[in-house]
């Protein structure tokens, strides 16, 4: 076996180890920024307001009204009728193993419940703001009159994300309320995706491969030296 073939084999072994490790692992990533609002503001998010300028805002919890989780959450508690939205865009990774959309909500209803005049929704939108999937709606959730209780919801969006790899999508929460009738509070919003990830070989493997390469080079050099000496003697 020539030295060149030996080195080729070493590199082939290293490449095979890297590829096999990559297929056996997955990397979990949250595509949402500041989903827990613990920055104390709505950084990473955009909002639209009703005709009176009321919109979602970051609210610090108090002793009598604690945040849904941590110290801050986001709330829309309008005095006047209208719609407010809370939106964040993200880029879907090129490869998706799984995707799960989670958020904690509390919806309070104190007025007459009439669809579509009063409704809270959570949707996935495309880059121009069009809804491509309405994930949740109070129109179908059996919302009860009175102060709501916090609940954490989870939705499997693997197929939707896999169909939109590389695209810009957004999560959008929308509340349409009448005067002094409905409010929404949100916290712990996350779009968790698993993507394939290449995992480097352990350092011990690289050390072993380097040692094999060194010994191979020394052996080749020695054989080359012996061959040169033999040719000089025969000459």
Z-matrix of the N, CA and C atoms (Angstrom, degrees):
N
C 1 1.464
C 2 1.522 1 109.38
N 3 1.323 2 117.30 1 126.68
C 4 1.453 3 121.27 2 -179.42
C 5 1.514 4 110.33 3 -75.51
N 6 1.332 5 115.16 4 162.42
C 7 1.459 6 120.51 5 178.93
C 8 1.529 7 111.16 6 -61.38
N 9 1.322 8 116.42 7 -38.85
C 10 1.467 9 119.73 8 -178.78
C 11 1.525 10 110.28 9 -62.73
N 12 1.318 11 117.95 10 -42.17
C 13 1.459 12 120.70 11 178.82
C 14 1.516 13 110.76 12 -66.25
N 15 1.316 14 118.01 13 -35.50
C 16 1.459 15 121.50 14 179.15
C 17 1.526 16 110.95 15 -63.59
N 18 1.338 17 115.75 16 -48.61
C 19 1.469 18 120.14 17 -179.85
C 20 1.520 19 110.52 18 -63.19
N 21 1.335 20 117.13 19 -39.38
C 22 1.464 21 120.56 20 177.51
C 23 1.523 22 110.97 21 -59.70
N 24 1.315 23 116.93 22 -40.73
C 25 1.457 24 120.91 23 177.98
C 26 1.511 25 112.58 24 -64.46
N 27 1.346 26 117.13 25 -39.91
C 28 1.457 27 120.73 26 178.75
C 29 1.520 28 110.79 27 -61.58
N 30 1.334 29 117.14 28 -46.78
C 31 1.461 30 120.32 29 -179.91
C 32 1.527 31 111.43 30 -66.80
N 33 1.318 32 117.54 31 -34.99
C 34 1.461 33 120.31 32 177.47
C 35 1.525 34 110.55 33 -64.54
N 36 1.334 35 117.27 34 -39.18
C 37 1.458 36 121.11 35 177.38
C 38 1.515 37 111.15 36 -63.82
N 39 1.328 38 117.06 37 -43.24
C 40 1.456 39 120.73 38 179.19
C 41 1.523 40 111.63 39 -62.95
N 42 1.336 41 116.83 40 -42.81
C 43 1.462 42 120.83 41 179.74
C 44 1.513 43 111.24 42 -64.69
N 45 1.322 44 117.57 43 -42.65
C 46 1.462 45 121.04 44 179.63
C 47 1.523 46 111.12 45 -63.02
N 48 1.338 47 116.87 46 -39.71
C 49 1.462 48 119.91 47 178.21
C 50 1.509 49 112.05 48 -64.17
N 51 1.333 50 116.90 49 -41.33
C 52 1.461 51 120.79 50 179.86
C 53 1.511 52 111.05 51 -64.58
N 54 1.351 53 117.93 52 -44.77
C 55 1.454 54 121.22 53 -178.26
C 56 1.522 55 111.42 54 -66.22
N 57 1.318 56 118.02 55 -41.82
C 58 1.455 57 120.05 56 -179.22
C 59 1.512 58 111.56 57 -67.16
N 60 1.351 59 117.83 58 -34.88
C 61 1.468 60 120.48 59 177.25
C 62 1.510 61 110.25 60 -67.74
N 63 1.352 62 117.00 61 -37.84
C 64 1.459 63 120.24 62 -177.79
C 65 1.517 64 112.12 63 -65.23
N 66 1.331 65 117.96 64 -37.07
C 67 1.448 66 120.19 65 -178.10
C 68 1.519 67 112.08 66 -75.05
N 69 1.309 68 118.11 67 -16.22
C 70 1.459 69 120.40 68 -176.62
C 71 1.518 70 112.33 69 -93.94
N 72 1.310 71 118.54 70 -3.98
C 73 1.448 72 121.51 71 -174.75
C 74 1.528 73 109.98 72 -122.25
N 75 1.343 74 116.54 73 159.07
C 76 1.456 75 122.43 74 175.04
C 77 1.524 76 108.24 75 -139.42
N 78 1.318 77 115.83 76 145.56
C 79 1.449 78 121.81 77 -179.34
C 80 1.521 79 109.08 78 -107.92
N 81 1.327 80 117.84 79 126.70
C 82 1.461 81 122.94 80 179.82
C 83 1.529 82 109.47 81 -94.85
N 84 1.339 83 116.46 82 127.39
C 85 1.464 84 122.51 83 -175.66
C 86 1.521 85 109.44 84 -133.46
N 87 1.336 86 116.57 85 137.69
C 88 1.459 87 122.23 86 172.74
C 89 1.529 88 108.09 87 -95.17
N 90 1.322 89 117.11 88 117.75
C 91 1.459 90 121.26 89 -178.13
C 92 1.520 91 113.36 90 -80.42
N 93 1.338 92 116.84 91 -8.01
C 94 1.461 93 121.39 92 -178.53
C 95 1.525 94 110.39 93 -96.88
N 96 1.319 95 115.92 94 134.86
C 97 1.462 96 122.97 95 176.96
C 98 1.530 97 109.55 96 -100.41
N 99 1.330 98 115.89 97 134.95
C 100 1.472 99 121.13 98 176.67
C 101 1.523 100 111.53 99 57.24
N 102 1.338 101 115.47 100 42.16
C 103 1.460 102 119.46 101 178.97
C 104 1.507 103 113.95 102 -73.39
N 105 1.351 104 117.40 103 -14.69
C 106 1.469 105 120.25 104 177.72
C 107 1.520 106 112.16 105 -100.96
N 108 1.350 107 117.03 106 -3.67
C 109 1.469 108 124.01 107 175.88
C 110 1.531 109 113.51 108 60.69
N 111 1.344 110 115.91 109 20.34
C 112 1.455 111 119.05 110 -178.40
C 113 1.529 112 112.71 111 -74.66
N 114 1.327 113 117.51 112 -3.02
C 115 1.470 114 119.92 113 171.06
C 116 1.521 115 110.59 114 -70.93
N 117 1.334 116 116.61 115 -14.83
C 118 1.460 117 120.46 116 -177.16
C 119 1.514 118 113.26 117 83.90
N 120 1.344 119 116.48 118 7.32
C 121 1.463 120 120.37 119 178.02
C 122 1.531 121 108.47 120 -149.25
N 123 1.322 122 116.27 121 -174.40
C 124 1.463 123 121.31 122 -178.21
C 125 1.535 124 111.71 123 -102.44
N 126 1.321 125 117.49 124 33.54
C 127 1.464 126 120.17 125 178.85
C 128 1.523 127 109.75 126 -59.23
N 129 1.343 128 115.72 127 135.98
C 130 1.452 129 121.42 128 -176.10
C 131 1.516 130 113.32 129 92.32
N 132 1.331 131 116.66 130 -14.22
C 133 1.462 132 122.19 131 -177.73
C 134 1.528 133 110.83 132 -113.81
N 135 1.324 134 115.84 133 157.00
C 136 1.462 135 121.78 134 171.36
C 137 1.527 136 108.16 135 -125.65
N 138 1.327 137 116.22 136 151.99
C 139 1.458 138 120.83 137 -178.12
C 140 1.524 139 110.92 138 -131.91
N 141 1.309 140 115.16 139 155.29
C 142 1.465 141 121.43 140 166.19
C 143 1.524 142 107.17 141 -121.05
N 144 1.321 143 116.51 142 151.75
C 145 1.457 144 121.68 143 -173.56
C 146 1.525 145 111.67 144 -114.34
N 147 1.328 146 116.67 145 163.28
C 148 1.461 147 120.49 146 172.72
C 149 1.528 148 109.23 147 -76.14
N 150 1.299 149 117.36 148 -178.26
C 151 1.463 150 121.50 149 -174.08
C 152 1.528 151 113.04 150 -64.65
N 153 1.315 152 117.53 151 -17.70
C 154 1.472 153 122.04 152 178.44
C 155 1.526 154 112.26 153 -98.43
N 156 1.315 155 117.57 154 7.42
C 157 1.463 156 120.87 155 176.90
C 158 1.505 157 114.98 156 84.08
N 159 1.322 158 118.24 157 9.60
C 160 1.470 159 121.20 158 179.23
C 161 1.536 160 109.34 159 -84.20
N 162 1.318 161 116.28 160 138.13
C 163 1.469 162 120.26 161 -178.00
C 164 1.519 163 110.12 162 -154.10
N 165 1.327 164 115.40 163 176.41
C 166 1.458 165 120.62 164 173.60
C 167 1.526 166 109.09 165 -60.73
N 168 1.330 167 115.94 166 143.46
C 169 1.457 168 120.82 167 177.12
C 170 1.518 169 109.70 168 -148.40
N 171 1.330 170 115.07 169 156.31
C 172 1.458 171 120.61 170 177.18
C 173 1.522 172 108.93 171 -76.20
N 174 1.331 173 115.84 172 132.28
C 175 1.458 174 121.11 173 -175.93
C 176 1.523 175 108.92 174 -127.72
N 177 1.335 176 114.91 175 131.70
C 178 1.466 177 119.09 176 176.31
C 179 1.523 178 109.26 177 -86.80
N 180 1.323 179 115.26 178 133.69
C 181 1.449 180 119.95 179 -179.81
C 182 1.524 181 112.35 180 -67.01
N 183 1.317 182 114.77 181 152.48
C 184 1.465 183 121.96 182 177.04
C 185 1.513 184 109.32 183 -120.83
N 186 1.320 185 115.32 184 172.73
C 187 1.454 186 119.09 185 -178.64
C 188 1.529 187 110.61 186 -62.40
N 189 1.324 188 116.70 187 -39.13
C 190 1.461 189 120.09 188 -178.95
C 191 1.530 190 112.34 189 -81.89
N 192 1.320 191 116.71 190 -27.87
C 193 1.476 192 121.43 191 179.20
C 194 1.527 193 109.13 192 -133.38
N 195 1.316 194 117.96 193 77.19
C 196 1.473 195 120.57 194 -177.60
C 197 1.515 196 111.48 195 -67.16
N 198 1.321 197 115.18 196 157.13
C 199 1.463 198 120.59 197 174.86
C 200 1.529 199 109.55 198 -64.32
N 201 1.317 200 116.48 199 158.23
C 202 1.459 201 119.73 200 179.85
C 203 1.519 202 111.33 201 -62.43
N 204 1.344 203 116.17 202 -33.08
C 205 1.466 204 122.29 203 176.67
C 206 1.518 205 107.42 204 -156.61
N 207 1.324 206 117.83 205 143.44
C 208 1.463 207 120.07 206 -179.56
C 209 1.518 208 111.53 207 67.28
N 210 1.340 209 115.70 208 -147.37
C 211 1.468 210 120.32 209 -178.37
C 212 1.514 211 113.61 210 -101.69
N 213 1.352 212 116.59 211 -22.41
C 214 1.467 213 119.99 212 -175.33
C 215 1.526 214 110.75 213 -128.70
N 216 1.330 215 115.11 214 153.13
C 217 1.449 216 122.21 215 167.35
C 218 1.521 217 107.86 216 -142.93
N 219 1.328 218 117.18 217 -175.48
C 220 1.462 219 121.71 218 177.59
C 221 1.515 220 108.41 219 -117.68
N 222 1.345 221 115.98 220 135.14
C 223 1.459 222 119.46 221 -173.93
C 224 1.520 223 111.26 222 -139.35
N 225 1.321 224 115.11 223 147.40
C 226 1.464 225 122.70 224 171.79
C 227 1.521 226 106.96 225 -129.38
N 228 1.329 227 115.56 226 109.84
C 229 1.468 228 122.28 227 -176.31
C 230 1.530 229 107.95 228 -128.65
N 231 1.327 230 117.19 229 78.26
C 232 1.469 231 120.61 230 -171.24
C 233 1.527 232 113.75 231 -78.13
N 234 1.321 233 113.79 232 149.25
C 235 1.463 234 120.44 233 171.80
C 236 1.525 235 110.81 234 -90.94
N 237 1.329 236 115.02 235 -24.90
C 238 1.460 237 120.48 236 -174.84
C 239 1.529 238 110.52 237 -116.98
N 240 1.342 239 115.37 238 162.22
C 241 1.455 240 121.40 239 -179.51
C 242 1.531 241 110.45 240 -70.90
N 243 1.329 242 115.28 241 150.17
C 244 1.452 243 119.38 242 177.02
C 245 1.515 244 112.13 243 145.80
N 246 1.338 245 114.76 244 -176.07
C 247 1.456 246 121.85 245 -175.78
C 248 1.526 247 110.08 246 -120.42
N 249 1.325 248 116.34 247 139.75
C 250 1.462 249 122.40 248 170.59
C 251 1.516 250 108.39 249 -130.74
N 252 1.334 251 115.50 250 144.50
C 253 1.467 252 119.88 251 178.16
C 254 1.524 253 110.09 252 -125.00
N 255 1.321 254 114.69 253 153.55
C 256 1.464 255 123.22 254 175.39
C 257 1.524 256 106.47 255 -128.01
N 258 1.346 257 117.43 256 120.07
C 259 1.464 258 121.09 257 -168.98
C 260 1.513 259 111.82 258 -134.83
N 261 1.332 260 115.90 259 143.61
C 262 1.461 261 121.33 260 169.91
C 263 1.524 262 109.39 261 -142.61
N 264 1.350 263 115.32 262 132.54
C 265 1.466 264 121.86 263 179.01
C 266 1.528 265 110.14 264 -96.92
N 267 1.333 266 114.77 265 155.26
C 268 1.460 267 121.94 266 176.85
C 269 1.521 268 108.16 267 -152.53
N 270 1.327 269 116.00 268 163.43
C 271 1.465 270 121.62 269 176.65
C 272 1.522 271 109.05 270 -103.65
N 273 1.310 272 115.87 271 127.83
C 274 1.464 273 120.71 272 -179.64
C 275 1.531 274 108.60 273 -74.51
N 276 1.334 275 118.31 274 129.12
C 277 1.475 276 120.66 275 178.23
C 278 1.525 277 112.14 276 -58.37
N 279 1.324 278 116.02 277 158.91
C 280 1.461 279 121.27 278 -176.61
C 281 1.523 280 113.19 279 -68.42
N 282 1.332 281 116.57 280 -24.35
C 283 1.457 282 120.05 281 178.75
C 284 1.516 283 109.46 282 -133.41
N 285 1.328 284 116.54 283 130.52
C 286 1.457 285 122.15 284 -177.03
C 287 1.530 286 109.54 285 -125.45
N 288 1.328 287 115.89 286 126.53
C 289 1.463 288 121.10 287 172.77
C 290 1.521 289 109.75 288 -90.07
N 291 1.351 290 116.59 289 -45.34
C 292 1.460 291 122.04 290 177.83
C 293 1.526 292 108.81 291 -156.08
N 294 1.329 293 115.98 292 159.56
C 295 1.470 294 121.36 293 179.25
C 296 1.518 295 109.26 294 -147.38
N 297 1.337 296 115.92 295 132.24
C 298 1.459 297 121.89 296 -179.65
C 299 1.526 298 109.61 297 -133.53
N 300 1.323 299 115.97 298 130.00
C 301 1.464 300 123.37 299 179.71
C 302 1.525 301 108.11 300 -104.52
N 303 1.344 302 116.75 301 122.15
C 304 1.467 303 121.80 302 -177.66
C 305 1.524 304 110.39 303 -126.85
N 306 1.315 305 117.33 304 146.77
C 307 1.458 306 121.41 305 169.01
C 308 1.529 307 109.69 306 -162.23
N 309 1.327 308 114.99 307 154.53
C 310 1.464 309 121.80 308 174.98
C 311 1.518 310 108.02 309 -106.30
N 312 1.316 311 116.95 310 134.97
C 313 1.458 312 121.40 311 -176.62
C 314 1.528 313 111.39 312 -136.24
N 315 1.315 314 114.20 313 156.38
C 316 1.466 315 121.54 314 168.13
C 317 1.517 316 107.20 315 -141.12
N 318 1.332 317 116.74 316 119.42
C 319 1.457 318 122.63 317 -178.71
C 320 1.528 319 108.53 318 -112.08
N 321 1.317 320 116.15 319 123.62
C 322 1.460 321 121.83 320 177.29
C 323 1.529 322 108.69 321 -107.21
N 324 1.329 323 116.44 322 132.25
C 325 1.459 324 122.12 323 -178.82
C 326 1.524 325 109.27 324 -127.43
N 327 1.340 326 115.95 325 120.33
C 328 1.459 327 120.02 326 -176.81
C 329 1.530 328 113.11 327 -125.67
N 330 1.330 329 117.00 328 2.97
C 331 1.460 330 119.49 329 -179.99
C 332 1.505 331 110.59 330 -122.33
N 333 1.311 332 116.40 331 -172.90
C 334 1.461 333 120.99 332 177.92
C 335 1.526 334 109.56 333 -67.20
N 336 1.318 335 114.95 334 134.37
C 337 1.466 336 120.38 335 -175.11
C 338 1.519 337 108.68 336 -95.46
N 339 1.327 338 115.45 337 108.69
C 340 1.460 339 120.73 338 -177.70
C 341 1.522 340 109.80 339 -135.40
N 342 1.320 341 117.03 340 120.66
C 343 1.460 342 122.43 341 179.31
C 344 1.520 343 108.37 342 -89.60
N 345 1.336 344 121.47 343 135.01
C 346 1.460 345 125.56 344 6.61
C 347 1.525 346 114.24 345 -97.19
N 348 1.336 347 118.11 346 14.50
C 349 1.463 348 119.64 347 -174.79
C 350 1.523 349 113.54 348 -67.63
N 351 1.305 350 117.88 349 -23.14
C 352 1.461 351 121.25 350 176.03
C 353 1.524 352 108.34 351 -137.13
N 354 1.330 353 114.76 352 117.84
C 355 1.465 354 117.72 353 -176.99
C 356 1.530 355 110.01 354 -164.03
N 357 1.322 356 114.83 355 140.40
C 358 1.465 357 122.33 356 172.96
C 359 1.521 358 107.63 357 -112.18
N 360 1.333 359 116.78 358 133.11
C 361 1.460 360 120.69 359 -179.78
C 362 1.526 361 110.60 360 -135.36
N 363 1.323 362 115.04 361 154.30
C 364 1.461 363 122.72 362 170.61
C 365 1.518 364 106.61 363 -125.72
N 366 1.339 365 116.76 364 125.03
C 367 1.457 366 120.94 365 -172.35
C 368 1.518 367 111.49 366 -135.72
N 369 1.327 368 115.19 367 160.31
C 370 1.463 369 122.70 368 168.56
C 371 1.524 370 106.57 369 -104.54
N 372 1.319 371 116.74 370 128.87
C 373 1.461 372 121.30 371 -177.66
C 374 1.525 373 110.10 372 -119.60
N 375 1.335 374 115.76 373 159.72
C 376 1.464 375 119.71 374 177.17
C 377 1.525 376 110.45 375 -89.93
N 378 1.318 377 116.85 376 -172.74
C 379 1.463 378 120.99 377 -172.64
C 380 1.528 379 113.69 378 -66.36
N 381 1.333 380 117.31 379 -19.12
C 382 1.476 381 120.08 380 179.64
C 383 1.520 382 111.48 381 -103.39
N 384 1.343 383 117.29 382 8.04
C 385 1.456 384 121.07 383 174.37
C 386 1.508 385 115.75 384 91.14
N 387 1.327 386 118.08 385 5.00
C 388 1.461 387 120.71 386 178.76
C 389 1.531 388 110.14 387 -81.32
N 390 1.326 389 116.40 388 137.37
C 391 1.463 390 120.85 389 179.98
C 392 1.526 391 109.89 390 -72.46
N 393 1.341 392 116.51 391 123.76
C 394 1.463 393 120.20 392 176.31
C 395 1.530 394 110.79 393 -105.67
N 396 1.334 395 117.14 394 -15.25
C 397 1.465 396 120.72 395 175.65
C 398 1.523 397 109.39 396 -160.02
N 399 1.330 398 116.28 397 120.71
C 400 1.463 399 119.98 398 173.46
C 401 1.527 400 107.14 399 -90.39
N 402 1.317 401 115.22 400 107.91
C 403 1.458 402 121.21 401 -172.50
C 404 1.522 403 111.86 402 -77.78
N 405 1.343 404 116.23 403 -36.44
C 406 1.465 405 120.22 404 -174.92
C 407 1.521 406 109.59 405 -149.44
N 408 1.329 407 115.98 406 145.66
C 409 1.458 408 121.36 407 176.81
C 410 1.519 409 109.67 408 -150.83
N 411 1.335 410 116.81 409 139.00
C 412 1.463 411 119.81 410 176.24
C 413 1.523 412 111.14 411 -69.53
N 414 1.336 413 117.29 412 -14.37
C 415 1.466 414 120.02 413 178.43
C 416 1.519 415 111.45 414 -64.71
N 417 1.331 416 116.95 415 -23.27
C 418 1.469 417 120.60 416 -177.76
C 419 1.528 418 112.18 417 -121.12
N 420 1.334 419 117.43 418 9.24
C 421 1.471 420 119.46 419 -174.25
C 422 1.522 421 113.74 420 -100.62
N 423 1.330 422 117.87 421 -1.93
C 424 1.460 423 119.87 422 -179.68
C 425 1.516 424 112.96 423 70.74
N 426 1.337 425 117.06 424 40.83
C 427 1.461 426 121.51 425 -178.55
C 428 1.530 427 110.86 426 -61.89
N 429 1.326 428 116.24 427 136.28
C 430 1.451 429 122.03 428 -178.75
C 431 1.534 430 111.13 429 -103.02
N 432 1.327 431 115.61 430 150.31
C 433 1.457 432 121.30 431 177.83
C 434 1.525 433 109.68 432 -67.66
N 435 1.339 434 116.54 433 136.70
C 436 1.459 435 121.49 434 176.71
C 437 1.513 436 112.04 435 117.10
N 438 1.329 437 115.60 436 -174.06
C 439 1.463 438 121.07 437 179.41
C 440 1.521 439 109.43 438 -68.30
N 441 1.322 440 116.27 439 129.37
C 442 1.457 441 120.37 440 -178.04
C 443 1.516 442 111.80 441 -82.55
N 444 1.307 443 115.53 442 174.00
C 445 1.457 444 122.54 443 175.10
C 446 1.529 445 108.58 444 -117.40
N 447 1.313 446 115.64 445 147.67
C 448 1.464 447 119.97 446 -178.83
C 449 1.527 448 110.24 447 -66.85
N 450 1.316 449 115.49 448 138.12
C 451 1.464 450 120.54 449 177.55
C 452 1.521 451 108.63 450 -143.87
N 453 1.321 452 116.13 451 142.97
C 454 1.466 453 122.18 452 178.13
C 455 1.520 454 108.99 453 -101.76
N 456 1.319 455 115.54 454 125.70
C 457 1.459 456 121.79 455 -177.92
C 458 1.528 457 109.90 456 -112.16
N 459 1.322 458 116.34 457 147.36
C 460 1.460 459 122.04 458 -178.58
C 461 1.520 460 109.07 459 -138.61
N 462 1.356 461 116.41 460 136.21
C 463 1.454 462 121.75 461 -176.75
C 464 1.530 463 109.76 462 -135.29
N 465 1.321 464 115.79 463 132.97
C 466 1.464 465 121.53 464 177.64
C 467 1.526 466 108.60 465 -83.10
N 468 1.337 467 116.56 466 112.36
C 469 1.461 468 121.76 467 -179.36
C 470 1.531 469 111.84 468 -114.25
N 471 1.329 470 116.52 469 27.24
C 472 1.458 471 120.37 470 -176.68
C 473 1.524 472 111.81 471 -57.49
N 474 1.323 473 117.76 472 -50.32
C 475 1.462 474 121.18 473 -177.37
C 476 1.517 475 111.46 474 -62.67
N 477 1.329 476 116.80 475 -41.27
C 478 1.465 477 120.85 476 -179.62
C 479 1.526 478 110.81 477 -64.29
N 480 1.327 479 117.75 478 -44.08
C 481 1.462 480 120.76 479 179.62
C 482 1.524 481 111.58 480 -67.96
N 483 1.328 482 116.94 481 -39.61
C 484 1.469 483 119.79 482 179.23
C 485 1.523 484 111.41 483 -64.96
N 486 1.331 485 116.86 484 -28.79
C 487 1.464 486 120.56 485 178.72
C 488 1.531 487 111.98 486 -79.90
N 489 1.330 488 117.39 487 -7.84
C 490 1.465 489 121.00 488 -176.85
C 491 1.527 490 112.52 489 -128.66
N 492 1.333 491 117.26 490 29.71
C 493 1.459 492 120.19 491 -179.37
C 494 1.529 493 110.43 492 -58.92
N 495 1.326 494 115.08 493 136.28
C 496 1.458 495 121.14 494 179.20
C 497 1.514 496 114.33 495 82.66
N 498 1.347 497 117.84 496 -7.21
C 499 1.461 498 120.72 497 -177.97
C 500 1.521 499 112.08 498 -92.34
N 501 1.326 500 115.15 499 162.24
C 502 1.465 501 121.74 500 173.91
C 503 1.521 502 108.59 501 -93.61
N 504 1.322 503 116.02 502 119.10
C 505 1.463 504 122.71 503 177.17
C 506 1.518 505 109.34 504 -123.25
N 507 1.321 506 116.14 505 172.17
C 508 1.461 507 119.72 506 178.82
C 509 1.514 508 110.96 507 -144.26
N 510 1.332 509 115.33 508 154.17
C 511 1.463 510 120.70 509 168.48
C 512 1.527 511 106.37 510 -100.56
N 513 1.316 512 115.65 511 136.60
C 514 1.468 513 119.67 512 -177.99
C 515 1.522 514 110.26 513 -137.55
N 516 1.324 515 114.34 514 126.31
C 517 1.457 516 121.74 515 174.32
C 518 1.524 517 107.53 516 -105.07
N 519 1.315 518 116.19 517 136.47
C 520 1.458 519 120.60 518 -176.95
C 521 1.526 520 109.80 519 -136.02
N 522 1.317 521 115.67 520 134.76
C 523 1.468 522 120.65 521 175.21
C 524 1.524 523 108.92 522 -127.63
N 525 1.319 524 115.16 523 119.40
C 526 1.462 525 121.27 524 171.55
C 527 1.518 526 107.14 525 -105.22
N 528 1.327 527 116.41 526 118.55
C 529 1.455 528 120.79 527 -175.05
C 530 1.518 529 110.40 528 -131.02
N 531 1.318 530 114.72 529 157.08
C 532 1.451 531 121.10 530 172.79
C 533 1.528 532 108.50 531 -96.33
N 534 1.334 533 116.80 532 179.26
C 535 1.464 534 120.93 533 -174.41
C 536 1.532 535 111.54 534 -61.71
N 537 1.341 536 115.41 535 123.61
C 538 1.462 537 123.16 536 176.78
C 539 1.534 538 111.70 537 49.30
N 540 1.307 539 117.55 538 48.15
C 541 1.462 540 117.06 539 -172.57
C 542 1.521 541 114.79 540 -129.00
N 543 1.324 542 118.51 541 -24.85
C 544 1.467 543 119.07 542 -171.13
C 545 1.518 544 110.18 543 -154.23
N 546 1.333 545 117.15 544 145.32
C 547 1.469 546 121.42 545 177.04
C 548 1.517 547 109.31 546 -143.80
N 549 1.324 548 115.24 547 158.35
C 550 1.470 549 120.66 548 179.63
C 551 1.514 550 109.47 549 -136.60
N 552 1.337 551 115.91 550 136.17
C 553 1.464 552 122.35 551 175.80
C 554 1.519 553 108.31 552 -125.83
N 555 1.335 554 115.79 553 137.09
C 556 1.463 555 121.76 554 -175.21
C 557 1.521 556 111.43 555 -129.68
N 558 1.319 557 116.27 556 151.41
C 559 1.466 558 121.78 557 177.41
C 560 1.522 559 109.33 558 -161.79
N 561 1.337 560 115.34 559 163.64
C 562 1.469 561 123.32 560 174.84
C 563 1.536 562 112.08 561 49.04
N 564 1.326 563 115.81 562 52.37
C 565 1.459 564 121.43 563 177.97
C 566 1.532 565 108.44 564 -84.65
N 567 1.320 566 116.41 565 129.92
C 568 1.470 567 119.90 566 -177.53
C 569 1.519 568 110.33 567 -147.85
N 570 1.330 569 115.40 568 141.59
C 571 1.468 570 122.39 569 170.23
C 572 1.528 571 105.87 570 -118.67
N 573 1.318 572 115.60 571 92.38
C 574 1.447 573 121.43 572 -175.04
C 575 1.529 574 109.81 573 -90.43
N 576 1.334 575 116.27 574 123.04
C 577 1.459 576 120.89 575 177.73
C 578 1.519 577 109.25 576 -124.49
N 579 1.319 578 115.07 577 146.65
C 580 1.459 579 121.31 578 173.44
C 581 1.519 580 108.07 579 -108.14
N 582 1.328 581 115.21 580 128.68
C 583 1.461 582 121.06 581 179.23
C 584 1.525 583 109.31 582 -124.39
N 585 1.331 584 118.26 583 148.05
C 586 1.470 585 119.65 584 175.70
C 587 1.517 586 109.68 585 -60.26
N 588 1.328 587 115.87 586 140.93
C 589 1.465 588 120.34 587 -178.80
C 590 1.512 589 109.55 588 -135.83
N 591 1.329 590 117.09 589 133.07
C 592 1.459 591 121.79 590 174.97
C 593 1.515 592 109.48 591 -76.73
N 594 1.307 593 115.94 592 128.22
C 595 1.458 594 121.38 593 -179.54
C 596 1.523 595 108.48 594 -108.82
N 597 1.334 596 119.41 595 122.25
C 598 1.465 597 120.64 596 -178.33
C 599 1.520 598 112.37 597 -63.45
N 600 1.314 599 114.96 598 151.99
C 601 1.461 600 119.34 599 177.27
C 602 1.522 601 110.68 600 -64.21
N 603 1.339 602 117.60 601 149.52
C 604 1.465 603 120.19 602 177.36
C 605 1.526 604 110.63 603 -59.63
N 606 1.338 605 117.81 604 149.66
C 607 1.470 606 121.24 605 -179.36
C 608 1.512 607 113.67 606 -55.16
N 609 1.350 608 117.50 607 -33.21
C 610 1.465 609 119.56 608 -178.72
C 611 1.527 610 111.06 609 -64.36
N 612 1.335 611 117.38 610 -35.05
C 613 1.463 612 120.45 611 178.93
C 614 1.518 613 110.37 612 -66.27
N 615 1.354 614 116.07 613 -44.35
C 616 1.461 615 119.45 614 179.04
C 617 1.525 616 111.22 615 -63.14
N 618 1.340 617 117.76 616 -37.85
C 619 1.463 618 121.44 617 178.02
C 620 1.530 619 110.02 618 -64.32
N 621 1.329 620 117.05 619 -40.47
C 622 1.448 621 120.12 620 179.95
C 623 1.529 622 110.60 621 -65.07
N 624 1.357 623 115.92 622 -43.49
C 625 1.459 624 118.99 623 179.52
C 626 1.528 625 111.41 624 -64.60
N 627 1.344 626 116.17 625 -39.36
C 628 1.462 627 119.10 626 178.41
C 629 1.530 628 110.69 627 -64.14
N 630 1.343 629 116.24 628 -39.68
C 631 1.464 630 119.76 629 178.17
C 632 1.511 631 112.23 630 -64.08
N 633 1.323 632 116.67 631 -41.65
C 634 1.462 633 119.82 632 177.49
C 635 1.524 634 110.89 633 -62.49
N 636 1.315 635 116.08 634 -41.32
C 637 1.460 636 119.47 635 178.76
C 638 1.511 637 111.82 636 -63.76
N 639 1.352 638 116.52 637 -40.09
C 640 1.461 639 120.25 638 179.95
C 641 1.518 640 111.34 639 -65.24
N 642 1.352 641 116.03 640 -46.32
C 643 1.458 642 118.97 641 179.34
C 644 1.522 643 110.98 642 -63.62
N 645 1.296 644 116.98 643 -37.57
C 646 1.462 645 119.75 644 177.54
C 647 1.513 646 111.77 645 -63.39
N 648 1.321 647 116.05 646 -41.04
C 649 1.471 648 120.21 647 179.98
C 650 1.521 649 110.74 648 -66.40
N 651 1.355 650 116.97 649 -41.76
C 652 1.463 651 120.70 650 179.05
C 653 1.525 652 110.79 651 -63.59
N 654 1.367 653 116.10 652 -41.43
C 655 1.444 654 118.79 653 179.03
C 656 1.525 655 111.89 654 -64.66
N 657 1.338 656 115.61 655 -41.13
C 658 1.459 657 118.99 656 178.50
C 659 1.517 658 111.35 657 -64.57
N 660 1.355 659 116.35 658 -40.73
C 661 1.465 660 119.82 659 179.87
C 662 1.525 661 111.34 660 -64.24
N 663 1.381 662 115.24 661 -39.50
C 664 1.460 663 119.09 662 -179.55
C 665 1.524 664 110.80 663 -65.73
N 666 1.353 665 116.03 664 -44.03
C 667 1.456 666 118.96 665 179.60
C 668 1.521 667 111.17 666 -64.46
N 669 1.354 668 115.70 667 -37.09
C 670 1.465 669 118.72 668 178.42
C 671 1.520 670 110.60 669 -65.40
N 672 1.368 671 116.95 670 -38.41
C 673 1.456 672 121.11 671 178.77
C 674 1.516 673 111.93 672 -66.59
N 675 1.356 674 116.55 673 -41.42
C 676 1.461 675 120.29 674 179.16
C 677 1.523 676 110.82 675 -63.95
N 678 1.333 677 114.86 676 -40.19
C 679 1.471 678 117.97 677 -179.91
C 680 1.526 679 111.37 678 -64.94
N 681 1.324 680 116.74 679 -38.13
C 682 1.458 681 120.86 680 179.48
C 683 1.530 682 110.31 681 -66.50
N 684 1.373 683 116.27 682 -41.55
C 685 1.466 684 120.51 683 -179.87
C 686 1.536 685 110.44 684 -64.54
N 687 1.329 686 116.11 685 -40.79
C 688 1.462 687 120.16 686 -179.27
C 689 1.513 688 110.92 687 -64.21
N 690 1.334 689 116.52 688 -41.97
C 691 1.469 690 119.57 689 178.56
C 692 1.531 691 111.59 690 -63.26
N 693 1.356 692 117.19 691 -35.47
C 694 1.466 693 120.52 692 179.13
C 695 1.516 694 111.04 693 -67.74
N 696 1.357 695 117.25 694 -35.96
C 697 1.455 696 120.49 695 -179.75
C 698 1.531 697 111.95 696 -70.54
N 699 1.305 698 115.54 697 -39.89
C 700 1.465 699 118.89 698 -179.36
C 701 1.495 700 111.96 699 -71.80
N 702 1.354 701 117.71 700 -25.79
C 703 1.448 702 120.76 701 179.14
C 704 1.517 703 109.39 702 -71.82
